[in-house]
């Protein structure tokens, strides 16, 4: 019910309060959904339910009626004063055992015993940044930090210790979760600054802990009317996003509010880091899918282009064959017309009695040789003419050879006509 309907509806259905339902969950080791689980469902992110731990018994029956009857009808025992032992001392009271083994990882200590070199260097760097002239120790010994790497923080002097305790707890919980820490020092700037990354499943998530500043009015009579002071509100930011216009903003994982402090939201910060890593995995998966889709689209276009070229090549070859056929048909038709003209010319000479004229016979022989030269079946040889001359005479629009292609100069850009086309145009 808690993982489907929510904790609030479960409490109302069972008639319990939040503390009582929490006590039952701790007693029977029942996992409860966190705020990050509902946030992931709200934004459509993959959210994984925590399975029940294995028990010796197959089924465990929890009777809430007994708890409700005990709550309303049980008689509370009267408080009795502790009795002293014969030695005159009060008996020692045993501390309650920790039922949840994960809870100490998210508990911020009251006092930070810095043994980590990163924490020590960060503390030294904050001491250099928040240098105060009214500090007697700093006035005698001007401090200059020689640290190489430190955590990304920007807080006032009053919030230094608290910020270090919170940041160290987040790092400890992240390492227990299996995450890594990476600090990069950018020495190219005028004032070198370090960038802190928490590596979650290979994703470098930038983190930053800062204090929200506010403006206060100057009462010292200086020119500036306002000055910036710390408000005491800490804010943990992570995962910087870049806009298309060049600006950027940081995602706030948690911050101090009116009712809760940042110390109580360490577990939520760790869950947000996991959600950010899941979001990056999803974006990487979408990017790979987009690349695969783009590659398939390019491959499809390439195959379509190859098929188009192949079909175009077949069309060009077929058109070439048809042009050859039409050209041969025109040659055969012209050769037949020449032979008919020769037969009519011979009949005319015989009728006129000029069949013995040698000059006319030579002209008839010349026409027969040209008819054989034009005939595609005979393909006679001519000492003066070649195939390109037949192209220009028979059909200038059908281009057969490179020599017969028209030039594209200014003076010869117009259409070329054969002898018969020019003659018909003249008579028209």
C-alpha positions, 0 to 999 in steps of 0.5 A: 500500500505504501509503494502504490497508494502512498504513506499518507493514504496507508496511515488513514486506511489503517488508522495509524499515525506516522510515528506508529506506522514508522515503528511498525516498519522498523520492527518488521524491517519493511522498506518505505518509499523515499521522496526521491521515489515519488519525484522520479515517478512524477517526472517520468523517470525510472523508479525501482522499488525496494524488495522485502528482505528474506525471512525465515517464515514464509509469511508474517501477519501484522495485526494492527488491531492489537496495536490500536486497542493497546493505543487507546485502552492500555493504561499507562504506567505511572512514572516512578523515580529511579532508585539509587543502588547501595553505593549511592549512584543511579543505575546506568541506562543502556542506549537503544540499539540502532535498528537501521544500519543505513541511518548513521551514514546520513547523520551529520555529526555535531563535531567534525574531527577532520582526518581527511586531507580534502577536508583539511585543505578545504578548511584552510582555504576557507580560512584564507578566503574568510580572512578577518582583520579583527581576528587577533591570530590572523593579525599576527600571522597572515595566513596563506593557504598552499592547498592544491585541491579543496571542495567547492564551497562559498559560505560565510565565516559563521557557516564554515564548520556547519558546511564542512560537516554537511559536505563531509557527510554527503561525501561519506554517504556517496562513497558508501553508495559506491560513488567516487569523488573527483576534484579538478583545480583550474589554475588558468584563472587569476584566482584558482578555483576547484570544481568538485565532481561526484562520479555516479556510474561513470557520470561526473556530476558537478556539486557545489555548496553555497550560502544564500546571501542577502542585502543589508543596509549600510549604517556607517555612512559610506557611499554604498547603500547596501552590502551583501551578508550571509543569510545562514541558509545553505543550498546544495547544488549539482548538475549544471545545465547549459542553455542554448544562449550560453547561460547556465543554471544549477539544479538545487538538490536540497536547501534549508527551509523554514521547517527542515534543515539541510542536515535532514536531507542527506539521503535525499541528496544521494537519491537526487544524484542517482536520479541525475545519473539515470537521467544522463543514462536515458539521454545517452540512450536516446542519443544512441537511438537518434544516431542509429535512426540517423544512420539507418536513414542515411543508409536508406537514402544511400540505397535509394540513390544507388537504386535510382542511379541503377534505374537511370542507367538502365533507362539511358541504355534503353534510350540509347538502343531506341535511338540506334533503332530510330537512326537505323530506321531513318537511314534505311528509309532514306536509302530506299527513297534514294533507290526509288529516286534512282529507278525513277531517274533511269526511267526518265533517261530511258524515256528521253533517250539519254540512257547511253549518256556517260555523264548521267550513268556516272551520276547514277553510279554515284547515287547508288554508292551513296545509297549503299553508304547510308543503308544500315544493312550494307554500310558501304565505305565512302572516301570523303564522308564519315558516320558523323556526316550521316548524323547531321544529314539524317536526324540532327536531334539524335546525337550518336557520337561525340563529334556530332554533339553541338557546341555550346558557344554563343554563336552555335547555341541554337538548334541544328537542322538537316538539309530536308528540314531546311528545305521544308521550312523554305517551302513553307 
